[in-house]
Amino acid sequence: MVDHSFADLSLAALYDGLNPWGPGDGFYLGLVMEARSVLDIGCGTGQLLRRARAEGHPGRLMGLDPAAAMLVQARRDRPDVEWMLGDMRVRRWDGEFDLVVMTGHAFQELTRDEEIRACLRAVRAALADGGRFVFETRNPGARAWEGWTPDRAREITAADGTPVRVWHEVRDGGLSGGRVRFTETFHSDRWPGPRVSHSVLRFLDADALREFLAEAGLTVVEQYGDWGRGPLTPAGPEIITVAGPAR
């Protein structure tokens, strides 16, 4: 459930370079290594599950993503992980996983109430007794979108040596109705022209997240404000949520 730009096979190959391993990945890897069975919703190129298997995870690992191009990257390295195309509607779930995760702020791509409710109902169905659902969203109080400007472009080199410049630009003045609309532009002098995608992310505060989770039969076990497991703060960067089935 990554940015729609990466539905393009050539751009999907750039994803890991633009999103290198960081503290958040280490946080999730620790959880994955402790769980017998794991479902990664919006797994992208499967970086987390590929790393877990490489480090000796012996159990069931399943990655789910709606972008076929991303799964092409995942399957190249780890055919010993289950890779599934689609979202949580692709099948009926029945208490199969000790851990379900949504990393990379994938949860924010659920922009409509019913999308959120449907996903969380499916997560609840997929969790085994005592299982955990862990995901993160950007704290709206941190106003991260104010830094999504063309002057903060990033540069990356594709596998064939092509230099690519990538930048974001917020539309419609920023936050509106809890949503931020923005473009992501990929440009190289070797291409006929830039490639531009249009995306929307939803920003929910901690109280709204709790309400959606409760509707689906899930309850918050812990919430953190950063990858060091610090407390939530009004302007902290993240809302990292650990939830489990309500009793």
BELGIRA-V667404 format. One record per residue. N is the residue number from 1. RES is the residue in one small letter. PSI is psi in radians with two decimals (none if undefined). Layout:
n->N res->RES psi->PSI
n->N res->RES psi->PSI
This chain:
n->1 res->m psi->0.86
n->2 res->v psi->3.13
n->3 res->d psi->2.40
n->4 res->h psi->-0.31
n->5 res->s psi->-0.63
n->6 res->f psi->0.20
n->7 res->a psi->-0.34
n->8 res->d psi->2.21
n->9 res->l psi->-0.73
n->10 res->s psi->-0.58
n->11 res->l psi->-0.59
n->12 res->a psi->-0.57
n->13 res->a psi->-0.29
n->14 res->l psi->-0.20
n->15 res->y psi->-0.86
n->16 res->d psi->-0.58
n->17 res->g psi->-0.60
n->18 res->l psi->-0.34
n->19 res->n psi->1.20
n->20 res->p psi->2.82
n->21 res->w psi->2.31
n->22 res->g psi->-2.98
n->23 res->p psi->-0.65
n->24 res->g psi->-0.69
n->25 res->d psi->-0.73
n->26 res->g psi->-0.68
n->27 res->f psi->-0.88
n->28 res->y psi->-0.65
n->29 res->l psi->-0.72
n->30 res->g psi->-0.70
n->31 res->l psi->-0.75
n->32 res->v psi->-0.75
n->33 res->m psi->-0.37
n->34 res->e psi->-0.13
n->35 res->a psi->2.52
n->36 res->r psi->-0.63
n->37 res->s psi->2.35
n->38 res->v psi->2.35
n->39 res->l psi->2.17
n->40 res->d psi->1.86
n->41 res->i psi->2.24
n->42 res->g psi->0.84
n->43 res->c psi->-0.25
n->44 res->g psi->-2.26
n->45 res->t psi->0.07
n->46 res->g psi->0.39
n->47 res->q psi->-0.74
n->48 res->l psi->-0.86
n->49 res->l psi->-0.60
n->50 res->r psi->-0.74
n->51 res->r psi->-0.72
n->52 res->a psi->-0.77
n->53 res->r psi->-0.72
n->54 res->a psi->-0.52
n->55 res->e psi->0.16
n->56 res->g psi->0.27
n->57 res->h psi->2.17
n->58 res->p psi->-0.13
n->59 res->g psi->-2.77
n->60 res->r psi->2.26
n->61 res->l psi->2.19
n->62 res->m psi->2.26
n->63 res->g psi->2.33
n->64 res->l psi->2.23
n->65 res->d psi->2.50
n->66 res->p psi->-0.10
n->67 res->a psi->1.92
n->68 res->a psi->-0.62
n->69 res->a psi->-0.60
n->70 res->m psi->-0.71
n->71 res->l psi->-0.45
n->72 res->v psi->-0.76
n->73 res->q psi->-0.73
n->74 res->a psi->-0.78
n->75 res->r psi->-0.43
n->76 res->r psi->-0.65
n->77 res->d psi->-0.63
n->78 res->r psi->1.41
n->79 res->p psi->-0.16
n->80 res->d psi->0.23
n->81 res->v psi->2.54
n->82 res->e psi->2.08
n->83 res->w psi->2.20
n->84 res->m psi->2.31
n->85 res->l psi->2.25
n->86 res->g psi->-2.85
n->87 res->d psi->-2.89
n->88 res->m psi->-0.07
n->89 res->r psi->-0.04
n->90 res->v psi->-0.29
n->91 res->r psi->2.98
n->92 res->r psi->2.36
n->93 res->w psi->2.54
n->94 res->d psi->1.27
n->95 res->g psi->0.72
n->96 res->e psi->-0.28
n->97 res->f psi->2.38
n->98 res->d psi->-0.45
n->99 res->l psi->2.29
n->100 res->v psi->2.30
n->101 res->v psi->2.66
n->102 res->m psi->1.90
n->103 res->t psi->3.12
n->104 res->g psi->0.48
n->105 res->h psi->0.48
n->106 res->a psi->-0.55
n->107 res->f psi->-0.51
n->108 res->q psi->-0.21
n->109 res->e psi->-0.11
n->110 res->l psi->1.72
n->111 res->t psi->-0.30
n->112 res->r psi->2.59
n->113 res->d psi->-0.78
n->114 res->e psi->-0.55
n->115 res->e psi->-0.77
n->116 res->i psi->-0.82
n->117 res->r psi->-0.74
n->118 res->a psi->-0.74
n->119 res->c psi->-0.80
n->120 res->l psi->-0.60
n->121 res->r psi->-0.72
n->122 res->a psi->-0.66
n->123 res->v psi->-0.79
n->124 res->r psi->-0.71
n->125 res->a psi->-0.56
n->126 res->a psi->-0.36
n->127 res->l psi->2.34
n->128 res->a psi->2.89
n->129 res->d psi->2.29
n->130 res->g psi->0.08
n->131 res->g psi->2.97
n->132 res->r psi->2.49
n->133 res->f psi->2.12
n->134 res->v psi->2.27
n->135 res->f psi->2.89
n->136 res->e psi->2.61
n->137 res->t psi->2.69
n->138 res->r psi->2.33
n->139 res->n psi->2.09
n->140 res->p psi->-0.47
n->141 res->g psi->-0.36
n->142 res->a psi->-0.27
n->143 res->r psi->0.89
n->144 res->a psi->-0.56
n->145 res->w psi->-0.34
n->146 res->e psi->-0.29
n->147 res->g psi->0.04
n->148 res->w psi->1.38
n->149 res->t psi->2.67
n->150 res->p psi->-0.47
n->151 res->d psi->-0.15
n->152 res->r psi->0.65
n->153 res->a psi->2.65
n->154 res->r psi->2.66
n->155 res->e psi->2.42
n->156 res->i psi->2.69
n->157 res->t psi->2.15
n->158 res->a psi->2.93
n->159 res->a psi->-0.50
n->160 res->d psi->0.14
n->161 res->g psi->-0.01
n->162 res->t psi->2.17
n->163 res->p psi->2.33
n->164 res->v psi->2.34
n->165 res->r psi->2.35
n->166 res->v psi->2.32
n->167 res->w psi->2.82
n->168 res->h psi->2.69
n->169 res->e psi->2.13
n->170 res->v psi->2.44
n->171 res->r psi->2.86
n->172 res->d psi->0.49
n->173 res->g psi->0.10
n->174 res->g psi->-2.38
n->175 res->l psi->2.22
n->176 res->s psi->2.05
n->177 res->g psi->0.54
n->178 res->g psi->0.14
n->179 res->r psi->2.60
n->180 res->v psi->2.18
n->181 res->r psi->2.36
n->182 res->f psi->2.85
n->183 res->t psi->2.66
n->184 res->e psi->2.17
n->185 res->t psi->2.31
n->186 res->f psi->2.22
n->187 res->h psi->2.40
n->188 res->s psi->2.46
n->189 res->d psi->-0.29
n->190 res->r psi->-0.09
n->191 res->w psi->2.72
n->192 res->p psi->-0.52
n->193 res->g psi->2.99
n->194 res->p psi->2.74
n->195 res->r psi->2.18
n->196 res->v psi->2.29
n->197 res->s psi->2.66
n->198 res->h psi->2.25
n->199 res->s psi->2.79
n->200 res->v psi->2.34
n->201 res->l psi->2.54
n->202 res->r psi->2.38
n->203 res->f psi->2.01
n->204 res->l psi->2.50
n->205 res->d psi->3.08
n->206 res->a psi->-0.66
n->207 res->d psi->-0.75
n->208 res->a psi->-0.69
n->209 res->l psi->-0.76
n->210 res->r psi->-0.70
n->211 res->e psi->-0.79
n->212 res->f psi->-0.76
n->213 res->l psi->-0.76
n->214 res->a psi->-0.69
n->215 res->e psi->-0.58
n->216 res->a psi->0.07
n->217 res->g psi->0.47
n->218 res->l psi->2.59
n->219 res->t psi->2.54
n->220 res->v psi->2.22
n->221 res->v psi->-0.79
n->222 res->e psi->2.66
n->223 res->q psi->2.42
n->224 res->y psi->2.77
n->225 res->g psi->-0.13
n->226 res->d psi->3.04
n->227 res->w psi->-0.16
n->228 res->g psi->0.18
n->229 res->r psi->0.53
n->230 res->g psi->2.87
n->231 res->p psi->2.77
n->232 res->l psi->2.43
n->233 res->t psi->2.77
n->234 res->p psi->-0.62
n->235 res->a psi->0.32
n->236 res->g psi->2.76
n->237 res->p psi->-0.58
n->238 res->e psi->2.74
n->239 res->i psi->1.74
n->240 res->i psi->2.07
n->241 res->t psi->2.28
n->242 res->v psi->2.07
n->243 res->a psi->2.76
n->244 res->g psi->2.96
n->245 res->p psi->2.35
n->246 res->a psi->2.57
n->247 res->r psi->none
